[in-house]
Amino acid sequence: MTEKQNLTILGSTGSIGISTLDVVARHPGKFTIVALTARHQVDAILEQCLNFGPKYAVMLEPQAAEMLARKIKQAGLDCEVLCGVEGMEKVAALPEVDAVMAAIVGIAGLRPALAAARAGKKILLANKEALVTAGPIFMDAVRTGGATLLPIDSEHNAIFQALPHDYAGQPGTSGIRRILLTASGGPFRTAPLGELDLVTPAQACAHPNWVMGQKISVDSATMMNKGLEVIEAHWLFNATAAQIEVVIHPESVIHSLVEYIDGSVIAQLGNPDMRTPIAYALAYPERIAAGVPFLDLPKLGVLHFEAPDELRFPCLKLAYHALRAGRRAPTALNAANEVAVASFLAGELGFLQIPQLIEAVLEQLDNRPLAALADVLDADQEARIHAGQWLATVQKNRIREKHGSLMRS
């Protein structure tokens, strides 16, 4: 990597965005930040603007954009403030931008990531929902736009590193038997099943190995995160559901493995820190320091592996079902999960009701094909409507049960 890269970071105030800026700060001669984006965290992105001097800053919410514009002016920064998804699409496709870190959580990050793909950018994909909800459309945009797609999820980044690469540095799939996605098992891997109904949002967000945002932490606790990664792996590596296997590895040191038809298994290991895959993708095909402590194998001693328990993690089974069903099913799965997790975090839904809501939405799905972005957005909206109706029924039943209990007393 001899030339300096110009970067746009979509979702700069989240955990991936912050880690990306940490790696960038360690290599001031290699990267220039052109644009930063966030939803509404004005003070956080202002501090980033002061530190990295981007040409553009984008806020998703209009009021946040107005507030940031005032503060940018007061600080005397030469930075243009843009607003909304359109602003994010613009900075993802700027001619002067070489690489785009796509780190916006959820389907909200789909349109900016698509803009980067169509513009032929080097895309550092941390937004797995872009592939889960719109896999065929997104991959078509990557191909037709001539973009380079580099996965940031630690598991997919590990697989990318363990795959065979041709002389041009591009990954291939020759001789592969299985892809083995490792999972930590989250905070409830060994908790008694009878206690899961009492799980609180704070407990679900207390991941044993990784520091992540609330939504992805809950997804890790339910293992929906791993289910979404199975779907993502299908699109990234052209693998069938039968070729992708999940293995629980509580230490989170082996980030994933590739098994070949000759019996060889190649794994990528490292301390659980997202700066490692971020640094790998930023500098690819070269390598740069990430600021991560080096692995001490004797100190680790023993590594453990086990198969996931379907009774404990029903969301994983639902994700495999959605992948096999294809069409709109993965989009609906993702939308229902986003609604369920938000409701759980708000205290409106029990932990064990998350998979129940998702299953109910999938059962109502009209699984038509996806031909364009409009179909993805329509499927997403339809699933959210069904999820809302299911939640309303649950709430009515809860009120009815409470009223009956009061009457009996």
Disulfide bonds with the S-S distance in Angstrom:
none
